[in-house]
Amino acid sequence: MLYSAYGLTLASAFPLPELSSVKGRADVIVELDSRKCAASHEPSPISCTDASLNQVHLTWGGVGDLLIEEGRRITVVPGPNADEDALRLFILGAGLGVLLHQRGLLVLHASCVAIDNRGIGFIGAKGWGKSTTTATLHRRGHALISDELLVVRFDDQAQPRVMPGSPQIRLWSDALISIESNLDSAVRVRSGIDKYNVYAGNIAAETLPLYCLYLLDVGEDLSIKLMSPSEAFFGIIPHLYVCRFGGRFLQSTNITHTFKQLNLLLRKIKVKCLLRQWKLNQLPDVARRIEQDILQDQQLV
């Protein structure tokens, strides 16, 4: 089957229903391998066991291994008791994140919507509301660009553009209910996890200029503050997707290029700190405040 994500066409031997089916010529091959899996049979976090400039080996205890090569191939080695949901999550998250990095793109662990034909991204620690904020704005009529992976390429004028990804948003059940979506029609990300894939009906059709990133944080009052370049730099670094794999990965996979991209990005876009109480019933106020902030910026231009 052929699938589309982040401007690429993937030919996959493994079904990936979270992605849109397409026709055409494959840029990336996803294949299954029956070799012995190196991953532990016991559950453990995703880790990088080996890395070079063109090849990365990831392992996920209880699930399997991924070998990502030259930005063109993902080889999947399932563990003996791995379920398909977990393998798809592995491929579409860590696997694609590393592959896109190998292709020279800047990958953030973030979510993104389109407001007035510009990309508006949300970054923050795990569980701090990136996907939930994105889903709330999507329900207010703004097209989804991507969830989990925010992928940036720079055009011929060195302007950052964000690339549409999967037409799915991943939400915990309480967040799903809070935005008035139907829990019965949602599909679990994987068995045993109270998190769901929600199909986004309104999806960006093409790359869009990235205008602003909001760094989510907790505060008593709802507020937005422009961050200084140094605050923005150190605020974003933990959310570079490649940082999740540790020092061995960073030293072996051209992290210098990634930092140059980040510096260029910060010269082109705004980064703002968004403080709010972590209460789901505050989401409509948060969404309206973001819309007002973007509108105010337009009026100042």
C-alpha positions as CSV (number, residue, x, y, z in Angstrom):
1,M,0.0,0.0,0.0
2,L,1.1,3.6,-0.7
3,Y,0.5,6.3,2.0
4,S,1.2,10.0,2.2
5,A,2.8,11.9,5.2
6,Y,5.0,15.0,5.5
7,G,5.4,15.4,1.7
8,L,6.5,11.8,1.3
9,T,4.9,8.7,-0.3
10,L,5.5,5.6,1.8
11,A,5.3,2.1,0.3
12,S,4.5,-0.1,3.3
13,A,4.3,-3.9,3.8
14,F,2.6,-3.0,7.1
15,P,-0.9,-1.5,7.1
16,L,-0.9,2.1,8.2
17,P,-4.5,3.2,8.3
18,E,-3.7,6.3,10.3
19,L,-2.3,7.8,7.0
20,S,-4.0,8.8,3.8
21,S,-3.8,6.3,0.9
22,V,-2.3,7.7,-2.3
23,K,-1.0,6.6,-5.7
24,G,2.4,7.4,-7.2
25,R,6.0,6.6,-6.7
26,A,7.4,5.7,-3.3
27,D,10.0,7.9,-1.6
28,V,10.2,5.6,1.5
29,I,10.0,1.8,1.9
30,V,8.6,0.3,5.1
31,E,9.3,-3.4,5.2
32,L,9.0,-6.3,7.6
33,D,11.9,-8.5,8.6
34,S,11.7,-11.9,10.2
35,R,15.2,-11.8,11.8
36,K,15.5,-12.2,15.6
37,C,14.3,-9.2,17.5
38,A,16.9,-7.6,19.7
39,A,14.3,-5.8,21.9
40,S,13.6,-7.1,25.4
41,H,10.5,-9.1,25.8
42,E,9.7,-7.0,28.8
43,P,8.1,-3.5,28.4
44,S,10.7,-0.7,28.3
45,P,10.9,2.8,26.8
46,I,12.1,3.4,23.2
47,S,15.9,3.7,23.1
48,C,18.6,4.0,20.5
49,T,21.0,1.1,20.5
50,D,23.2,2.2,17.6
51,A,23.4,5.3,15.4
52,S,25.5,6.7,12.5
53,L,24.9,9.5,10.0
54,N,22.8,7.2,7.7
55,Q,21.6,4.4,9.9
56,V,19.8,4.3,13.3
57,H,18.7,1.2,15.3
58,L,15.8,1.8,17.7
59,T,14.4,-0.7,20.1
60,W,11.2,-0.8,22.2
61,G,10.9,-3.5,24.8
62,G,7.9,-5.7,24.3
63,V,7.3,-4.3,20.8
64,G,10.3,-4.7,18.5
65,D,13.1,-3.0,16.6
66,L,13.3,-0.4,13.8
67,L,16.2,0.1,11.5
68,I,16.0,3.5,9.8
69,E,18.4,4.0,6.9
70,E,19.4,7.0,4.7
71,G,16.0,8.7,5.1
72,R,14.5,6.1,2.7
73,R,13.9,2.8,4.5
74,I,12.3,1.6,7.7
75,T,12.8,-2.0,8.5
76,V,10.4,-3.4,11.1
77,V,11.5,-6.4,13.3
78,P,8.5,-7.3,15.4
79,G,8.9,-8.8,18.9
80,P,7.4,-12.2,19.4
81,N,4.3,-10.9,21.1
82,A,4.0,-7.4,19.6
83,D,0.6,-6.2,18.7
84,E,0.0,-4.3,15.4
85,D,-1.2,-1.1,17.2
86,A,2.1,-0.7,19.1
87,L,4.2,-1.4,15.9
88,R,2.2,1.2,14.0
89,L,2.8,3.7,16.8
90,F,6.5,2.9,16.7
91,I,6.7,3.4,12.9
92,L,4.6,6.6,12.7
93,G,6.3,8.2,15.8
94,A,9.9,7.4,16.4
95,G,10.5,5.8,13.0
96,L,9.2,8.6,10.9
97,G,10.8,11.2,13.3
98,V,14.2,9.8,12.8
99,L,13.7,9.3,9.0
100,L,12.7,12.9,8.5
101,H,15.7,14.0,10.5
102,Q,17.9,11.9,8.2
103,R,16.4,13.7,5.3
104,G,17.6,17.0,6.7
105,L,14.3,18.3,8.0
106,L,13.8,20.0,11.4
107,V,11.5,17.8,13.5
108,L,9.9,19.0,16.7
109,H,7.8,17.1,19.2
110,A,4.8,19.4,18.8
111,S,1.4,19.8,17.2
112,C,0.2,22.4,14.7
113,V,-2.9,24.0,13.2
114,A,-3.4,26.5,10.4
115,I,-4.8,29.9,11.4
116,D,-5.2,32.4,8.5
117,N,-3.1,30.1,6.2
118,R,-0.1,30.1,8.6
119,G,1.2,27.4,10.8
120,I,0.7,27.8,14.6
121,G,2.5,25.2,16.7
122,F,2.3,24.1,20.3
123,I,5.2,22.6,22.3
124,G,5.4,21.5,25.9
125,A,6.2,18.6,28.2
126,K,4.3,15.3,27.8
127,G,0.7,15.6,28.9
128,W,0.8,19.4,28.9
129,G,-1.9,19.8,26.3
130,K,-0.3,20.1,22.8
131,S,-2.7,17.8,21.1
132,T,-5.7,19.0,23.2
133,T,-5.1,22.6,22.4
134,T,-4.7,21.7,18.7
135,A,-7.9,19.6,18.8
136,T,-9.8,22.5,20.4
137,L,-8.7,24.9,17.7
138,H,-9.5,22.3,15.1
139,R,-13.0,22.1,16.4
140,R,-13.3,25.9,16.0
141,G,-12.7,25.5,12.3
142,H,-8.9,25.7,11.9
143,A,-7.3,23.0,9.7
144,L,-5.0,20.4,11.3
145,I,-1.4,20.4,10.0
146,S,0.1,17.7,12.2
147,D,0.0,16.1,15.7
148,E,3.0,14.8,17.6
149,L,5.5,15.6,14.8
150,L,5.9,19.2,13.6
151,V,8.1,19.0,10.6
152,V,9.8,22.1,9.2
153,R,11.6,22.6,5.8
154,F,13.2,25.8,4.7
155,D,12.3,27.1,1.2
156,D,14.6,28.8,-1.3
157,Q,14.3,32.1,0.7
158,A,15.1,30.3,3.9
159,Q,11.6,30.7,5.2
160,P,10.3,27.9,7.4
161,R,7.3,25.9,6.2
162,V,5.4,23.2,8.0
163,M,4.4,20.0,6.3
164,P,1.1,18.2,6.8
165,G,1.3,14.9,8.5
166,S,-1.3,12.2,9.5
167,P,-5.0,13.3,9.6
168,Q,-5.2,12.1,13.1
169,I,-5.1,13.7,16.6
170,R,-4.2,11.6,19.6
171,L,-6.2,12.4,22.7
172,W,-6.7,11.0,26.2
173,S,-10.3,10.1,26.9
174,D,-11.0,13.0,29.2
175,A,-9.7,15.5,26.6
176,L,-11.7,13.8,23.9
177,I,-14.9,14.1,25.9
178,S,-14.1,17.8,26.8
179,I,-14.1,18.8,23.1
180,E,-17.4,17.1,22.6
181,S,-16.1,14.3,20.4
182,N,-17.7,10.8,20.4
183,L,-15.6,8.3,22.4
184,D,-17.5,5.4,20.9
185,S,-16.3,6.3,17.3
186,A,-12.7,6.9,18.4
187,V,-10.0,4.2,18.0
188,R,-7.5,3.4,20.7
189,V,-3.9,4.2,19.9
190,R,-3.0,0.8,21.4
191,S,-4.6,-1.8,23.6
192,G,-4.5,-1.1,27.3
193,I,-3.9,2.7,26.8
194,D,-6.7,5.2,27.4
195,K,-5.7,7.3,24.4
196,Y,-7.5,7.5,21.1
197,N,-6.9,8.4,17.5
198,V,-9.4,11.0,16.3
199,Y,-9.8,11.6,12.6
200,A,-9.5,15.3,11.7
201,G,-12.0,16.2,8.9
202,N,-10.4,19.5,8.1
203,I,-6.8,19.0,7.1
204,A,-4.2,21.3,5.5
205,A,-3.7,20.3,1.9
206,E,-0.2,21.8,1.4
207,T,2.8,23.1,3.3
208,L,2.3,26.5,5.0
209,P,4.6,29.1,6.4
210,L,5.3,28.6,10.1
211,Y,4.4,31.8,12.0
212,C,4.5,31.2,15.7
213,L,5.2,28.6,18.3
214,Y,3.5,28.6,21.7
215,L,5.4,27.0,24.6
216,L,2.7,25.7,27.0
217,D,3.2,26.2,30.7
218,V,1.0,26.3,33.8
219,G,0.1,29.6,35.5
220,E,-2.7,31.0,37.6
221,D,-3.8,33.5,34.9
222,L,-4.3,33.0,31.2
223,S,-1.6,35.0,29.5
224,I,0.8,35.1,26.5
225,K,4.3,36.6,26.5
226,L,6.8,37.0,23.7
227,M,10.0,35.1,24.6
228,S,13.5,36.5,24.1
229,P,15.7,34.6,21.5
230,S,17.7,32.9,24.3
231,E,14.5,31.9,26.2
232,A,13.1,30.5,23.0
233,F,16.3,28.6,22.1
234,F,16.6,26.8,25.5
235,G,12.8,26.4,25.7
236,I,12.6,24.6,22.4
237,I,15.8,22.4,22.7
238,P,14.1,19.7,24.9
239,H,11.4,19.4,22.2
240,L,13.7,18.7,19.3
241,Y,12.5,15.2,18.4
242,V,16.1,13.9,18.2
243,C,16.8,14.9,21.8
244,R,14.6,12.0,23.0
245,F,17.2,9.4,22.0
246,G,20.1,10.7,24.1
247,G,23.7,11.7,23.6
248,R,24.8,8.8,21.5
249,F,22.2,9.6,18.9
250,L,23.0,13.3,19.0
251,Q,26.7,12.8,18.6
252,S,26.3,10.5,15.6
253,T,23.5,12.1,13.5
254,N,24.6,15.6,12.6
255,I,23.1,17.5,15.5
256,T,25.1,20.6,14.4
257,H,22.9,20.9,11.4
258,T,19.8,20.7,13.6
259,F,21.1,23.5,15.8
260,K,21.8,25.7,12.8
261,Q,18.2,25.0,11.6
262,L,16.9,26.0,15.0
263,N,18.8,29.2,15.1
264,L,17.5,30.0,11.6
265,L,14.0,29.2,12.7
266,L,14.2,31.6,15.6
267,R,15.2,34.4,13.3
268,K,12.1,33.9,11.2
269,I,9.3,33.2,13.7
270,K,7.8,34.3,17.0
271,V,8.0,32.1,20.1
272,K,5.6,32.9,22.9
273,C,5.0,31.4,26.4
274,L,1.3,30.5,26.9
275,L,0.4,30.3,30.6
276,R,-2.9,28.7,31.6
277,Q,-4.5,26.7,34.3
278,W,-4.5,23.0,33.5
279,K,-8.2,22.7,33.5
280,L,-10.1,21.2,30.5
281,N,-13.0,23.5,31.0
282,Q,-10.6,26.4,30.3
283,L,-9.8,25.2,26.7
284,P,-12.4,27.4,24.9
285,D,-10.9,30.5,26.6
286,V,-7.4,29.3,25.7
287,A,-8.4,28.9,22.1
288,R,-10.0,32.3,21.9
289,R,-7.0,33.9,23.5
290,I,-4.7,32.4,20.9
291,E,-7.0,33.6,18.0
292,Q,-7.0,37.1,19.5
293,D,-3.2,37.0,19.9
294,I,-2.8,36.1,16.2
295,L,-5.3,38.8,15.2
296,Q,-3.5,41.5,17.2
297,D,-0.2,40.5,15.6
298,Q,-1.8,41.0,12.1
299,Q,-3.1,44.4,13.1
300,L,0.4,45.5,14.2
301,V,2.0,44.6,10.8
